[in-house]
Amino acid sequence: MTEHRYISIGQLAARTGVAVSAIRFYEQKGLVRSVRTGGNQRRFLRSDIRRISFILIAQRLGLALGEIEEQLSALPDNRSPTQLDWQRISRGMRDQIDKRIGLLTRARGQLDQCIGCGCLSLDKCRLYNKDDRLGLKGPGPRAVLD
């Protein structure tokens, strides 16, 4: 084991701002992998800093852990991921990110307006959702979710 390629779980936690217990959880889920020293201590590849950082960003973007796990499963297990590896994941996520951006944009522009929930309590609801027409499309705030 080349010592400078590996860091302890405490170093990984300190650099990423993620609790040691969360790193253990991510390891249990297969999102990161450790090797053990002769003294049975966990060691992580230095490149796992990026994996953990990716998890943090993806969670902030609203991705579920299953979606994150799916993306990370495309990375190699036996080496540090290259820029090309990360580009493949990035391209694969763009559709999901663009959909979330669209939803956030609609929500930002619509939350103080009629959202199509069926309450009909705002003057604009009676104009944009007369007789709760949007309810025919399904439950929930249809003006934002559609």
C-alpha positions as CSV (number, residue, x, y, z in Angstrom):
1,M,0.0,0.0,0.0
2,T,1.6,3.3,-1.1
3,E,1.1,5.5,1.9
4,H,0.5,8.8,0.2
5,R,-2.4,7.3,-2.0
6,Y,-4.3,6.4,1.2
7,I,-5.8,8.4,4.0
8,S,-7.5,7.4,7.2
9,I,-11.2,7.6,7.8
10,G,-10.6,10.6,10.1
11,Q,-8.6,12.4,7.4
12,L,-11.4,11.7,4.9
13,A,-14.0,13.0,7.3
14,A,-12.0,16.1,8.1
15,R,-11.4,17.0,4.5
16,T,-15.0,16.4,3.3
17,G,-16.8,17.6,6.4
18,V,-18.7,14.3,6.6
19,A,-19.1,12.5,9.8
20,V,-17.1,9.3,10.3
21,S,-20.4,7.4,10.8
22,A,-21.7,8.7,7.5
23,I,-18.5,7.5,5.7
24,R,-19.0,4.1,7.3
25,F,-22.6,4.1,6.1
26,Y,-21.5,5.0,2.6
27,E,-19.0,2.2,2.8
28,Q,-21.7,-0.2,3.9
29,K,-23.7,0.9,0.8
30,G,-20.8,0.3,-1.5
31,L,-20.4,4.0,-2.4
32,V,-16.8,4.0,-1.1
33,R,-14.4,1.1,-0.3
34,S,-11.6,0.9,2.2
35,V,-8.6,-1.4,2.6
36,R,-7.4,-2.5,6.0
37,T,-4.0,-2.0,7.4
38,G,-2.1,-4.7,9.3
39,G,-3.6,-3.2,12.5
40,N,-7.1,-3.5,10.9
41,Q,-7.6,0.3,10.4
42,R,-9.5,1.5,7.5
43,R,-7.7,3.3,4.7
44,F,-9.3,5.1,1.8
45,L,-7.9,6.1,-1.5
46,R,-7.2,9.9,-1.6
47,S,-9.5,10.0,-4.6
48,D,-12.4,9.0,-2.3
49,I,-12.4,12.7,-1.3
50,R,-14.0,13.3,-4.7
51,R,-16.5,10.4,-4.3
52,I,-17.7,11.8,-1.0
53,S,-17.8,15.3,-2.5
54,F,-19.8,14.0,-5.4
55,I,-22.3,12.4,-2.9
56,L,-22.6,15.7,-1.1
57,I,-23.3,17.6,-4.3
58,A,-25.7,15.0,-5.6
59,Q,-27.6,15.0,-2.4
60,R,-27.8,18.8,-2.5
61,L,-29.2,18.5,-6.0
62,G,-32.0,16.3,-4.6
63,L,-30.8,12.9,-5.9
64,A,-31.8,9.9,-3.9
65,L,-29.1,7.7,-2.5
66,G,-30.2,5.0,-5.0
67,E,-29.6,7.3,-7.9
68,I,-26.2,8.3,-6.5
69,E,-25.3,4.7,-6.0
70,E,-26.3,4.0,-9.6
71,Q,-24.0,6.7,-10.9
72,L,-21.0,5.8,-8.7
73,S,-21.3,2.1,-9.7
74,A,-20.1,3.2,-13.2
75,L,-16.7,4.2,-11.7
76,P,-13.8,1.7,-11.5
77,D,-13.2,-0.2,-8.3
78,N,-9.5,-0.9,-8.7
79,R,-8.1,2.5,-9.5
80,S,-8.7,6.2,-8.9
81,P,-11.3,7.5,-11.4
82,T,-10.0,9.6,-14.2
83,Q,-11.4,12.8,-15.6
84,L,-13.0,10.8,-18.4
85,D,-14.7,8.5,-15.8
86,W,-16.2,11.6,-14.1
87,Q,-17.2,13.1,-17.4
88,R,-19.3,10.0,-18.3
89,I,-21.1,10.3,-15.0
90,S,-21.6,14.0,-15.5
91,R,-23.1,13.5,-18.9
92,G,-25.4,10.8,-17.6
93,M,-26.7,13.1,-14.9
94,R,-27.4,16.1,-17.0
95,D,-31.0,15.1,-17.9
96,Q,-31.8,14.6,-14.2
97,I,-30.2,18.0,-13.3
98,D,-32.0,19.8,-16.2
99,K,-35.4,18.4,-15.0
100,R,-34.7,19.6,-11.5
101,I,-33.7,23.0,-12.8
102,G,-36.9,23.2,-14.7
103,L,-38.9,22.3,-11.7
104,L,-37.1,24.8,-9.5
105,T,-37.6,27.5,-12.1
106,R,-41.3,26.8,-12.4
107,A,-41.7,26.7,-8.6
108,R,-39.8,29.9,-8.1
109,G,-42.0,31.7,-10.6
110,Q,-45.2,30.1,-9.4
111,L,-45.2,29.7,-5.7
112,D,-46.8,33.1,-5.0
113,Q,-49.3,32.5,-7.9
114,C,-51.8,29.7,-8.6
115,I,-50.0,26.4,-8.3
116,G,-52.9,24.4,-9.5
117,C,-53.5,22.5,-6.3
118,G,-57.3,23.0,-6.3
119,C,-57.6,25.3,-3.3
120,L,-59.0,28.1,-5.6
121,S,-58.3,30.5,-2.7
122,L,-56.4,33.2,-4.7
123,D,-57.9,35.5,-7.3
124,K,-55.5,34.1,-9.9
125,C,-56.6,30.5,-9.1
126,R,-60.1,31.4,-10.4
127,L,-58.5,32.8,-13.5
128,Y,-55.8,30.1,-14.2
129,N,-57.6,27.1,-12.8
130,K,-61.2,27.9,-13.2
131,D,-63.4,25.2,-11.6
132,D,-60.2,23.3,-10.8
133,R,-59.6,22.2,-14.4
134,L,-56.0,21.3,-13.5
135,G,-57.4,18.6,-11.1
136,L,-58.3,16.6,-14.2
137,K,-54.6,16.1,-14.8
138,G,-54.1,14.4,-11.4
139,P,-53.5,15.2,-7.8
140,G,-51.1,17.8,-6.4
141,P,-49.9,21.2,-7.6
142,R,-50.3,20.6,-11.4
143,A,-49.2,24.0,-12.5
144,V,-45.7,23.4,-10.9
145,L,-45.3,19.6,-11.3
146,D,-46.4,19.3,-15.0
